[in-house]
Amino acid sequence: MMKLSVCVLFGGMSPEHEVSLRSAEFVLRSLDPEKYNVVPVGITKDGDWIRFGGTDYSMLPSGEWTECPGNRRAAISPVRGQGLLSFEGDCVVRERIDVVFPVLHGENGEDGTVQGLLQLAGIPYVGPHVSASAVAMDKSLTKLVAGQAGVTQAQWALVRRSELDIRPDSVMDGLERKFRYPVFVKPAGTGSSVGVSKAANRQELKDALLTAGTYDEKILVEEFIHGREIEVAVMGNDSPVASVCGEIDSGAEFYDYDAKYVTDTSVAYIPARIPEDVAEQVRDAAVKIYTAIGCQGLSRVDFFVTYEDQRVVFNEINTLPGFTSISMYPKLFAASGIPGGQLIDELLKLAMEAAE
């Protein structure tokens, strides 16, 4: 039987480039070479596509992979049937690709852009398709869908960077009328808590808005929810299933980028320290928002469970969650009885099924 040819696409031009490299190392190590022909393709921060010519995937997180002697510049052709084209001198090398695992996070990888290219090329891929990816990437659109679906969420407001530039005091006056401090401020279109701040007064609010505005034209301001941070992994196409619930104790002011990937202050509890009936509410809400957005393949859905009354409050959804060694998505399914290698196998099967 011919092996399935799997292209693992990693890197990218987003602020989450380094997270993608670490996720890709995990995915590449989890792919069984007896089952798959693995085709690793990295995108540099400058946007160059490289067919990685090595087999030492520990080169990825450090960035050394870009200097591998066997590398070739490459591109996925939008022309159906062409697969991966790589360039060796004056020669063009074509490799068959049966399915792509886009281990990309953030802009130009998780927002429907790469998914659109793969749709044009007729290549199956892991994760939600174009429209669901775009909606889930833009947190303001996600909020609209969640509200329409009847999912409880924090109060929120949308600020545009252009509006902030023209009349900052008016913008902050309006926010102070709507919210009590503290509030959370985040770019509408980033993940991994990039550009997210917690503001406890007017000056911090101004600084947070300016920080978020460096990442996105659209800025989301949300009320502070005093509760446990709960995450659940979802997998499936027509009949999605949710994992056990996990809980993050960030050990910091909030679960920011450093707490996720740099420091060792955060602690994960699997299962989460919540009653089983509340955990069931979380899983049900996760599947509900996953379905409402139109996701398939996989997503991680994040919630708060309030300390006072165990109320379940939707936070956000991540359609291409981290796959690093410490990431919650693979850990949650491992705790649900599906370890890393099997999880990757299932995700690839779902990608092929969705394309049929």
TORPA-787233 format. One record per residue (C-alpha): x, y, z; residue in one letter. Coordinates in nm, 4 decimals, always signed. Example, Ala and Ser with C-alpha at 12.3 -4.5 7.8 and 13.67 -1.06 7.14 Angstrom:
REM residues 2
<xx=+1.2300; yy=-0.4500; zz=+0.7800; res=a>
<xx=+1.3670; yy=-0.1060; zz=+0.7140; res=s>
END
This chain:
REM residues 356
<xx=+0.0000; yy=+0.0000; zz=+0.0000; res=m>
<xx=+0.1268; yy=+0.3461; zz=-0.0930; res=m>
<xx=+0.2071; yy=+0.5660; zz=+0.2064; res=k>
<xx=+0.0020; yy=+0.8785; zz=+0.2609; res=l>
<xx=+0.2141; yy=+1.1809; zz=+0.1699; res=s>
<xx=+0.1734; yy=+1.4376; zz=+0.4492; res=v>
<xx=+0.3014; yy=+1.7931; zz=+0.4123; res=c>
<xx=+0.3586; yy=+1.9579; zz=+0.7510; res=v>
<xx=+0.3496; yy=+2.3337; zz=+0.6962; res=l>
<xx=+0.5086; yy=+2.5430; zz=+0.9712; res=f>
<xx=+0.6596; yy=+2.8806; zz=+1.0600; res=g>
<xx=+0.4870; yy=+3.1734; zz=+0.8950; res=g>
<xx=+0.5034; yy=+3.5514; zz=+0.9116; res=m>
<xx=+0.2834; yy=+3.5998; zz=+1.2190; res=s>
<xx=+0.3995; yy=+3.6970; zz=+1.5695; res=p>
<xx=+0.3372; yy=+3.3332; zz=+1.6623; res=e>
<xx=+0.6155; yy=+3.2041; zz=+1.4358; res=h>
<xx=+0.8219; yy=+3.0564; zz=+1.7212; res=e>
<xx=+0.5208; yy=+2.8756; zz=+1.8688; res=v>
<xx=+0.4562; yy=+2.7200; zz=+1.5287; res=s>
<xx=+0.8121; yy=+2.5855; zz=+1.5120; res=l>
<xx=+0.7704; yy=+2.4130; zz=+1.8466; res=r>
<xx=+0.4304; yy=+2.2747; zz=+1.7486; res=s>
<xx=+0.5714; yy=+2.1427; zz=+1.4219; res=a>
<xx=+0.8503; yy=+1.9592; zz=+1.6022; res=e>
<xx=+0.5886; yy=+1.7735; zz=+1.8096; res=f>
<xx=+0.3728; yy=+1.6885; zz=+1.5058; res=v>
<xx=+0.6668; yy=+1.5754; zz=+1.2932; res=l>
<xx=+0.7968; yy=+1.3504; zz=+1.5709; res=r>
<xx=+0.4456; yy=+1.2059; zz=+1.6143; res=s>
<xx=+0.4087; yy=+1.1019; zz=+1.2492; res=l>
<xx=+0.4882; yy=+0.7337; zz=+1.2050; res=d>
<xx=+0.7344; yy=+0.6987; zz=+0.9111; res=p>
<xx=+0.5996; yy=+0.3483; zz=+0.8514; res=e>
<xx=+0.2599; yy=+0.5008; zz=+0.7699; res=k>
<xx=+0.3467; yy=+0.8359; zz=+0.6155; res=y>
<xx=+0.5792; yy=+0.9968; zz=+0.3672; res=n>
<xx=+0.6566; yy=+1.3191; zz=+0.5544; res=v>
<xx=+0.7167; yy=+1.6421; zz=+0.3605; res=v>
<xx=+0.8202; yy=+1.9244; zz=+0.5985; res=p>
<xx=+0.7790; yy=+2.2748; zz=+0.4543; res=v>
<xx=+0.8682; yy=+2.5850; zz=+0.6529; res=g>
<xx=+0.7769; yy=+2.9483; zz=+0.5936; res=i>
<xx=+1.0340; yy=+3.1995; zz=+0.7149; res=t>
<xx=+0.9483; yy=+3.5256; zz=+0.8887; res=k>
<xx=+1.0186; yy=+3.6957; zz=+0.5540; res=d>
<xx=+0.7693; yy=+3.4739; zz=+0.3746; res=g>
<xx=+1.0088; yy=+3.2397; zz=+0.1937; res=d>
<xx=+0.8839; yy=+2.8815; zz=+0.1552; res=w>
<xx=+1.1496; yy=+2.6141; zz=+0.2152; res=i>
<xx=+1.1272; yy=+2.2403; zz=+0.1643; res=r>
<xx=+1.3208; yy=+2.1319; zz=+0.4758; res=f>
<xx=+1.5874; yy=+1.8861; zz=+0.3679; res=g>
<xx=+1.6790; yy=+1.7474; zz=+0.7082; res=g>
<xx=+1.5404; yy=+1.4862; zz=+0.9437; res=t>
<xx=+1.6566; yy=+1.6387; zz=+1.2725; res=d>
<xx=+1.3406; yy=+1.8161; zz=+1.3831; res=y>
<xx=+1.5127; yy=+1.9541; zz=+1.6941; res=s>
<xx=+1.6531; yy=+2.2176; zz=+1.4537; res=m>
<xx=+1.3119; yy=+2.3790; zz=+1.4219; res=l>
<xx=+1.2613; yy=+2.5663; zz=+1.7533; res=p>
<xx=+1.6044; yy=+2.7323; zz=+1.7395; res=s>
<xx=+1.5609; yy=+2.8430; zz=+1.3782; res=g>
<xx=+1.8609; yy=+2.6371; zz=+1.2639; res=e>
<xx=+1.6378; yy=+2.4587; zz=+1.0149; res=w>
<xx=+1.6690; yy=+2.7491; zz=+0.7708; res=t>
<xx=+2.0417; yy=+2.6715; zz=+0.7263; res=e>
<xx=+2.0048; yy=+2.2990; zz=+0.6553; res=c>
<xx=+2.2209; yy=+2.2106; zz=+0.3468; res=p>
<xx=+1.9441; yy=+1.9988; zz=+0.1922; res=g>
<xx=+1.6877; yy=+2.2815; zz=+0.1880; res=n>
<xx=+1.5206; yy=+2.3890; zz=-0.1350; res=r>
<xx=+1.2960; yy=+2.6864; zz=-0.2039; res=r>
<xx=+0.9436; yy=+2.5616; zz=-0.2556; res=a>
<xx=+0.5795; yy=+2.6459; zz=-0.3163; res=a>
<xx=+0.2464; yy=+2.4670; zz=-0.3120; res=i>
<xx=+0.0987; yy=+2.5151; zz=-0.6565; res=s>
<xx=-0.2632; yy=+2.6366; zz=-0.6721; res=p>
<xx=-0.2942; yy=+2.4280; zz=-0.9901; res=v>
<xx=-0.4687; yy=+2.1044; zz=-0.9041; res=r>
<xx=-0.2526; yy=+1.7950; zz=-0.9233; res=g>
<xx=+0.0807; yy=+1.9773; zz=-0.9088; res=q>
<xx=+0.1452; yy=+1.9262; zz=-0.5362; res=g>
<xx=+0.4634; yy=+2.0732; zz=-0.3908; res=l>
<xx=+0.7094; yy=+2.2347; zz=-0.6297; res=l>
<xx=+1.0662; yy=+2.2799; zz=-0.5091; res=s>
<xx=+1.3578; yy=+2.4275; zz=-0.6960; res=f>
<xx=+1.7026; yy=+2.2745; zz=-0.7317; res=e>
<xx=+1.9179; yy=+2.4841; zz=-0.9620; res=g>
<xx=+1.7332; yy=+2.5064; zz=-1.2924; res=d>
<xx=+1.5260; yy=+2.1991; zz=-1.2142; res=c>
<xx=+1.1781; yy=+2.1884; zz=-1.0647; res=v>
<xx=+1.1085; yy=+1.8914; zz=-0.8380; res=v>
<xx=+0.7434; yy=+1.7947; zz=-0.7924; res=r>
<xx=+0.6294; yy=+1.5973; zz=-0.4893; res=e>
<xx=+0.2874; yy=+1.4427; zz=-0.4398; res=r>
<xx=+0.0924; yy=+1.5766; zz=-0.1443; res=i>
<xx=-0.2110; yy=+1.3835; zz=-0.0238; res=d>
<xx=-0.2903; yy=+1.6000; zz=+0.2788; res=v>
<xx=-0.1485; yy=+1.9079; zz=+0.4518; res=v>
<xx=-0.1201; yy=+1.9593; zz=+0.8256; res=f>
<xx=-0.0899; yy=+2.3400; zz=+0.8547; res=p>
<xx=+0.0862; yy=+2.3731; zz=+1.1897; res=v>
<xx=+0.0546; yy=+2.7492; zz=+1.1624; res=l>
<xx=-0.0724; yy=+2.9940; zz=+1.4195; res=h>
<xx=-0.2100; yy=+3.3426; zz=+1.3671; res=g>
<xx=-0.2156; yy=+3.5672; zz=+1.0635; res=e>
<xx=-0.1707; yy=+3.4084; zz=+0.7196; res=n>
<xx=-0.1912; yy=+3.0587; zz=+0.8616; res=g>
<xx=-0.4960; yy=+3.0259; zz=+1.0805; res=e>
<xx=-0.7206; yy=+3.2924; zz=+0.9304; res=d>
<xx=-0.8326; yy=+3.1186; zz=+0.6121; res=g>
<xx=-0.5563; yy=+3.2402; zz=+0.3799; res=t>
<xx=-0.3536; yy=+2.9193; zz=+0.3587; res=v>
<xx=-0.6784; yy=+2.7247; zz=+0.3695; res=q>
<xx=-0.7908; yy=+2.9149; zz=+0.0575; res=g>
<xx=-0.4705; yy=+2.8203; zz=-0.1240; res=l>
<xx=-0.5189; yy=+2.4544; zz=-0.0357; res=l>
<xx=-0.8832; yy=+2.4690; zz=-0.1462; res=q>
<xx=-0.7728; yy=+2.6026; zz=-0.4847; res=l>
<xx=-0.5091; yy=+2.3298; zz=-0.5102; res=a>
<xx=-0.7633; yy=+2.0618; zz=-0.4208; res=g>
<xx=-0.5469; yy=+1.9328; zz=-0.1360; res=i>
<xx=-0.7170; yy=+1.8079; zz=+0.1827; res=p>
<xx=-0.5947; yy=+1.9728; zz=+0.5030; res=y>
<xx=-0.6286; yy=+1.9411; zz=+0.8774; res=v>
<xx=-0.8549; yy=+2.1900; zz=+1.0497; res=g>
<xx=-1.1526; yy=+2.4112; zz=+0.9690; res=p>
<xx=-1.2107; yy=+2.5408; zz=+0.6181; res=h>
<xx=-1.1878; yy=+2.8990; zz=+0.4951; res=v>
<xx=-1.4982; yy=+3.0632; zz=+0.6392; res=s>
<xx=-1.4789; yy=+2.9000; zz=+0.9824; res=a>
<xx=-1.1085; yy=+2.9814; zz=+1.0068; res=s>
<xx=-1.1719; yy=+3.3461; zz=+0.9208; res=a>
<xx=-1.4593; yy=+3.3834; zz=+1.1687; res=v>
<xx=-1.2723; yy=+3.2120; zz=+1.4522; res=a>
<xx=-0.9582; yy=+3.4164; zz=+1.3898; res=m>
<xx=-1.1459; yy=+3.7456; zz=+1.4208; res=d>
<xx=-1.2590; yy=+3.7514; zz=+1.7830; res=k>
<xx=-1.5214; yy=+4.0183; zz=+1.7136; res=s>
<xx=-1.6891; yy=+3.7932; zz=+1.4551; res=l>
<xx=-1.6619; yy=+3.4985; zz=+1.6930; res=t>
<xx=-1.8433; yy=+3.7045; zz=+1.9561; res=k>
<xx=-2.1270; yy=+3.7765; zz=+1.7134; res=l>
<xx=-2.1685; yy=+3.4082; zz=+1.6270; res=v>
<xx=-2.1513; yy=+3.3051; zz=+1.9939; res=a>
<xx=-2.4182; yy=+3.5603; zz=+2.0819; res=g>
<xx=-2.6448; yy=+3.4382; zz=+1.8019; res=q>
<xx=-2.5926; yy=+3.0795; zz=+1.9180; res=a>
<xx=-2.6988; yy=+3.1711; zz=+2.2711; res=g>
<xx=-2.3602; yy=+3.0983; zz=+2.4296; res=v>
<xx=-2.2915; yy=+3.3012; zz=+2.7447; res=t>
<xx=-1.9885; yy=+3.5294; zz=+2.7081; res=q>
<xx=-1.8258; yy=+3.8316; zz=+2.8689; res=a>
<xx=-1.9505; yy=+4.1802; zz=+2.7851; res=q>
<xx=-1.7356; yy=+4.3271; zz=+2.5087; res=w>
<xx=-1.6771; yy=+4.6269; zz=+2.2869; res=a>
<xx=-1.4941; yy=+4.6759; zz=+1.9592; res=l>
<xx=-1.2492; yy=+4.9626; zz=+1.9077; res=v>
<xx=-1.0853; yy=+5.0472; zz=+1.5767; res=r>
<xx=-0.7263; yy=+5.1667; zz=+1.5733; res=r>
<xx=-0.8162; yy=+5.4489; zz=+1.3325; res=s>
<xx=-1.0820; yy=+5.5699; zz=+1.5760; res=e>
<xx=-0.8308; yy=+5.5535; zz=+1.8623; res=l>
<xx=-0.5821; yy=+5.7613; zz=+1.6611; res=d>
<xx=-0.8379; yy=+6.0356; zz=+1.5891; res=i>
<xx=-1.0174; yy=+6.0696; zz=+1.9254; res=r>
<xx=-0.8483; yy=+5.8636; zz=+2.2006; res=p>
<xx=-1.0125; yy=+6.0420; zz=+2.4938; res=d>
<xx=-1.3591; yy=+5.9949; zz=+2.3492; res=s>
<xx=-1.2906; yy=+5.6239; zz=+2.2955; res=v>
<xx=-1.1705; yy=+5.5768; zz=+2.6521; res=m>
<xx=-1.4598; yy=+5.7782; zz=+2.7939; res=d>
<xx=-1.7026; yy=+5.5464; zz=+2.6176; res=g>
<xx=-1.5228; yy=+5.2368; zz=+2.7452; res=l>
<xx=-1.5186; yy=+5.3676; zz=+3.1017; res=e>
<xx=-1.8939; yy=+5.4241; zz=+3.0841; res=r>
<xx=-1.9491; yy=+5.0664; zz=+2.9648; res=k>
<xx=-1.7024; yy=+4.8760; zz=+3.1868; res=f>
<xx=-1.5660; yy=+4.8706; zz=+3.5380; res=r>
<xx=-1.1939; yy=+4.8133; zz=+3.5838; res=y>
<xx=-1.0142; yy=+4.5868; zz=+3.5366; res=p>
<xx=-1.0731; yy=+4.5030; zz=+3.1704; res=v>
<xx=-0.8925; yy=+4.2884; zz=+2.9185; res=f>
<xx=-0.7710; yy=+4.4387; zz=+2.5918; res=v>
<xx=-0.6649; yy=+4.2222; zz=+2.2991; res=k>
<xx=-0.6082; yy=+4.2402; zz=+1.9231; res=p>
<xx=-0.9068; yy=+4.0903; zz=+1.7433; res=a>
<xx=-0.6923; yy=+3.8717; zz=+1.5187; res=g>
<xx=-0.4058; yy=+3.7166; zz=+1.7149; res=t>
<xx=-0.3698; yy=+3.4029; zz=+1.9218; res=g>
<xx=-0.1333; yy=+3.2732; zz=+2.1905; res=s>
<xx=-0.2258; yy=+3.5826; zz=+2.3981; res=s>
<xx=-0.0057; yy=+3.7995; zz=+2.1745; res=v>
<xx=-0.0744; yy=+4.1666; zz=+2.2432; res=g>
<xx=-0.3169; yy=+4.0959; zz=+2.5302; res=v>
<xx=-0.3148; yy=+4.3221; zz=+2.8371; res=s>
<xx=-0.5083; yy=+4.3655; zz=+3.1592; res=k>
<xx=-0.5900; yy=+4.7284; zz=+3.2427; res=a>
<xx=-0.6794; yy=+4.8478; zz=+3.5921; res=a>
<xx=-0.7000; yy=+5.2231; zz=+3.5275; res=n>
<xx=-0.7255; yy=+5.4805; zz=+3.2492; res=r>
<xx=-0.3519; yy=+5.5027; zz=+3.1779; res=q>
<xx=-0.3194; yy=+5.1251; zz=+3.1602; res=e>
<xx=-0.6237; yy=+5.1159; zz=+2.9330; res=l>
<xx=-0.4621; yy=+5.3663; zz=+2.6970; res=k>
<xx=-0.1351; yy=+5.1716; zz=+2.6950; res=d>
<xx=-0.3195; yy=+4.8433; zz=+2.6370; res=a>
<xx=-0.5181; yy=+4.9859; zz=+2.3455; res=l>
<xx=-0.1992; yy=+5.1171; zz=+2.1846; res=l>
<xx=-0.0262; yy=+4.7814; zz=+2.2324; res=t>
<xx=-0.3145; yy=+4.5855; zz=+2.0821; res=a>
<xx=-0.3351; yy=+4.8362; zz=+1.7975; res=g>
<xx=+0.0175; yy=+4.7491; zz=+1.6866; res=t>
<xx=-0.1085; yy=+4.4006; zz=+1.5984; res=y>
<xx=-0.4524; yy=+4.4664; zz=+1.4514; res=d>
<xx=-0.6820; yy=+4.7441; zz=+1.3299; res=e>
<xx=-0.9615; yy=+4.5879; zz=+1.5363; res=k>
<xx=-0.9225; yy=+4.5830; zz=+1.9161; res=i>
<xx=-1.1448; yy=+4.3948; zz=+2.1564; res=l>
<xx=-1.2169; yy=+4.5174; zz=+2.5092; res=v>
<xx=-1.3794; yy=+4.2697; zz=+2.7488; res=e>
<xx=-1.5091; yy=+4.2742; zz=+3.1028; res=e>
<xx=-1.3017; yy=+4.0914; zz=+3.3620; res=f>
<xx=-1.4462; yy=+3.7543; zz=+3.4623; res=i>
<xx=-1.3353; yy=+3.6315; zz=+3.8040; res=h>
<xx=-1.3076; yy=+3.2602; zz=+3.7516; res=g>
<xx=-1.1068; yy=+2.9539; zz=+3.6630; res=r>
<xx=-0.9580; yy=+2.9353; zz=+3.3114; res=e>
<xx=-1.0935; yy=+2.6187; zz=+3.1525; res=i>
<xx=-0.9936; yy=+2.4696; zz=+2.8178; res=e>
<xx=-1.1494; yy=+2.1849; zz=+2.6224; res=v>
<xx=-1.0311; yy=+2.0196; zz=+2.3013; res=a>
<xx=-1.2833; yy=+1.9386; zz=+2.0287; res=v>
<xx=-1.2325; yy=+1.7023; zz=+1.7361; res=m>
<xx=-1.4570; yy=+1.5859; zz=+1.4544; res=g>
<xx=-1.6450; yy=+1.6810; zz=+1.1406; res=n>
<xx=-2.0194; yy=+1.6117; zz=+1.1428; res=d>
<xx=-2.0219; yy=+1.4600; zz=+1.4932; res=s>
<xx=-1.7597; yy=+1.6479; zz=+1.6987; res=p>
<xx=-1.6562; yy=+1.5226; zz=+2.0419; res=v>
<xx=-1.5101; yy=+1.7152; zz=+2.3335; res=a>
<xx=-1.2241; yy=+1.6033; zz=+2.5554; res=s>
<xx=-1.2073; yy=+1.6141; zz=+2.9307; res=v>
<xx=-1.1801; yy=+1.9696; zz=+3.0631; res=c>
<xx=-0.8460; yy=+2.1147; zz=+3.1627; res=g>
<xx=-0.7721; yy=+2.4070; zz=+3.3890; res=e>
<xx=-0.4898; yy=+2.6595; zz=+3.3680; res=i>
<xx=-0.3542; yy=+2.8233; zz=+3.6808; res=d>
<xx=-0.1285; yy=+3.0802; zz=+3.5177; res=s>
<xx=+0.0659; yy=+3.1721; zz=+3.8301; res=g>
<xx=+0.0733; yy=+3.5235; zz=+3.6849; res=a>
<xx=-0.1614; yy=+3.8202; zz=+3.6456; res=e>
<xx=-0.3274; yy=+3.6293; zz=+3.3620; res=f>
<xx=-0.2423; yy=+3.3551; zz=+3.1131; res=y>
<xx=-0.0323; yy=+3.5655; zz=+2.8766; res=d>
<xx=+0.2238; yy=+3.4654; zz=+2.6126; res=y>
<xx=+0.5090; yy=+3.4340; zz=+2.8648; res=d>
<xx=+0.3006; yy=+3.2197; zz=+3.0999; res=a>
<xx=+0.2101; yy=+2.9936; zz=+2.8069; res=k>
<xx=+0.5494; yy=+2.9513; zz=+2.6439; res=y>
<xx=+0.8376; yy=+3.1219; zz=+2.8267; res=v>
<xx=+0.8153; yy=+3.0970; zz=+3.2058; res=t>
<xx=+0.7308; yy=+2.7936; zz=+3.4179; res=d>
<xx=+0.4794; yy=+2.9679; zz=+3.6428; res=t>
<xx=+0.1657; yy=+2.8100; zz=+3.4953; res=s>
<xx=+0.0209; yy=+2.4804; zz=+3.6177; res=v>
<xx=-0.2272; yy=+2.2663; zz=+3.4262; res=a>
<xx=-0.4890; yy=+2.0561; zz=+3.6029; res=y>
<xx=-0.6372; yy=+1.7717; zz=+3.4004; res=i>
<xx=-0.9171; yy=+1.7141; zz=+3.4735; res=p>
<xx=-1.0162; yy=+2.0653; zz=+3.5751; res=a>
<xx=-1.1062; yy=+2.1327; zz=+3.9379; res=r>
<xx=-1.4758; yy=+2.1830; zz=+3.8677; res=i>
<xx=-1.7830; yy=+1.9673; zz=+3.9409; res=p>
<xx=-1.8679; yy=+1.7070; zz=+3.6781; res=e>
<xx=-2.2019; yy=+1.8700; zz=+3.5956; res=d>
<xx=-2.0216; yy=+2.2001; zz=+3.5264; res=v>
<xx=-1.7598; yy=+2.0177; zz=+3.3171; res=a>
<xx=-2.0446; yy=+1.8721; zz=+3.1107; res=e>
<xx=-2.1833; yy=+2.2215; zz=+3.0566; res=q>
<xx=-1.8402; yy=+2.3321; zz=+2.9330; res=v>
<xx=-1.8127; yy=+2.0406; zz=+2.6911; res=r>
<xx=-2.1639; yy=+2.1014; zz=+2.5593; res=d>
<xx=-2.0928; yy=+2.4726; zz=+2.5090; res=a>
<xx=-1.7640; yy=+2.3902; zz=+2.3339; res=a>
<xx=-1.9363; yy=+2.1658; zz=+2.0808; res=v>
<xx=-2.2130; yy=+2.4235; zz=+2.0377; res=k>
<xx=-1.9765; yy=+2.7081; zz=+1.9455; res=i>
<xx=-1.7617; yy=+2.4729; zz=+1.7323; res=y>
<xx=-2.0703; yy=+2.3729; zz=+1.5346; res=t>
<xx=-2.2106; yy=+2.7262; zz=+1.5122; res=a>
<xx=-1.8895; yy=+2.8577; zz=+1.3567; res=i>
<xx=-1.8775; yy=+2.5619; zz=+1.1177; res=g>
<xx=-1.5523; yy=+2.4082; zz=+1.2368; res=c>
<xx=-1.4264; yy=+2.0686; zz=+1.1369; res=q>
<xx=-1.1167; yy=+1.8695; zz=+1.2210; res=g>
<xx=-1.0140; yy=+2.0342; zz=+1.5458; res=l>
<xx=-1.0318; yy=+2.3377; zz=+1.7709; res=s>
<xx=-0.9601; yy=+2.4263; zz=+2.1314; res=r>
<xx=-1.2354; yy=+2.6202; zz=+2.3077; res=v>
<xx=-1.1595; yy=+2.8311; zz=+2.6149; res=d>
<xx=-1.3952; yy=+2.9313; zz=+2.8947; res=f>
<xx=-1.4106; yy=+3.0846; zz=+3.2381; res=f>
<xx=-1.6013; yy=+2.9174; zz=+3.5209; res=v>
<xx=-1.6827; yy=+3.1811; zz=+3.7804; res=t>
<xx=-1.5785; yy=+3.1203; zz=+4.1395; res=y>
<xx=-1.8971; yy=+3.2622; zz=+4.2895; res=e>
<xx=-2.1690; yy=+3.0674; zz=+4.1097; res=d>
<xx=-1.9926; yy=+2.8206; zz=+3.8723; res=q>
<xx=-2.1254; yy=+3.0084; zz=+3.5687; res=r>
<xx=-1.9758; yy=+2.8954; zz=+3.2340; res=v>
<xx=-1.8575; yy=+3.1921; zz=+3.0244; res=v>
<xx=-1.7153; yy=+3.1487; zz=+2.6721; res=f>
<xx=-1.3798; yy=+3.3185; zz=+2.6118; res=n>
<xx=-1.2461; yy=+3.2247; zz=+2.2669; res=e>
<xx=-1.1865; yy=+2.9466; zz=+2.0156; res=i>
<xx=-0.8567; yy=+2.8496; zz=+1.8538; res=n>
<xx=-0.8861; yy=+2.6560; zz=+1.5269; res=t>
<xx=-0.5182; yy=+2.5540; zz=+1.5058; res=l>
<xx=-0.4174; yy=+2.5220; zz=+1.8709; res=p>
<xx=-0.0618; yy=+2.4725; zz=+1.9860; res=g>
<xx=+0.0946; yy=+2.1283; zz=+1.9560; res=f>
<xx=+0.4021; yy=+2.1934; zz=+2.1655; res=t>
<xx=+0.5103; yy=+1.9461; zz=+2.4334; res=s>
<xx=+0.3251; yy=+2.1559; zz=+2.6928; res=i>
<xx=+0.0183; yy=+2.2461; zz=+2.4855; res=s>
<xx=-0.3253; yy=+2.1676; zz=+2.6232; res=m>
<xx=-0.4864; yy=+2.0299; zz=+2.3063; res=y>
<xx=-0.2774; yy=+1.7097; zz=+2.2815; res=p>
<xx=-0.2670; yy=+1.6797; zz=+2.6617; res=k>
<xx=-0.6460; yy=+1.6954; zz=+2.6896; res=l>
<xx=-0.6996; yy=+1.4220; zz=+2.4331; res=f>
<xx=-0.4203; yy=+1.2131; zz=+2.5844; res=a>
<xx=-0.6128; yy=+1.2341; zz=+2.9129; res=a>
<xx=-0.9243; yy=+1.1295; zz=+2.7181; res=s>
<xx=-0.7496; yy=+0.8146; zz=+2.5934; res=g>
<xx=-0.6090; yy=+0.9371; zz=+2.2604; res=i>
<xx=-0.2278; yy=+0.9802; zz=+2.2803; res=p>
<xx=-0.0242; yy=+1.2035; zz=+2.0472; res=g>
<xx=+0.0484; yy=+0.9659; zz=+1.7596; res=g>
<xx=-0.3084; yy=+0.8371; zz=+1.7481; res=q>
<xx=-0.4408; yy=+1.1928; zz=+1.7709; res=l>
<xx=-0.2408; yy=+1.2962; zz=+1.4633; res=i>
<xx=-0.3677; yy=+0.9863; zz=+1.2797; res=d>
<xx=-0.7296; yy=+1.0796; zz=+1.3635; res=e>
<xx=-0.6852; yy=+1.4400; zz=+1.2513; res=l>
<xx=-0.5421; yy=+1.3298; zz=+0.9171; res=l>
<xx=-0.8345; yy=+1.0875; zz=+0.8688; res=k>
<xx=-1.0807; yy=+1.3673; zz=+0.9399; res=l>
<xx=-0.9051; yy=+1.5894; zz=+0.6849; res=a>
<xx=-0.9338; yy=+1.3210; zz=+0.4169; res=m>
<xx=-1.2981; yy=+1.2526; zz=+0.5031; res=e>
<xx=-1.3879; yy=+1.6221; zz=+0.4828; res=a>
<xx=-1.2482; yy=+1.6390; zz=+0.1313; res=a>
<xx=-1.4537; yy=+1.3460; zz=+0.0002; res=e>
END
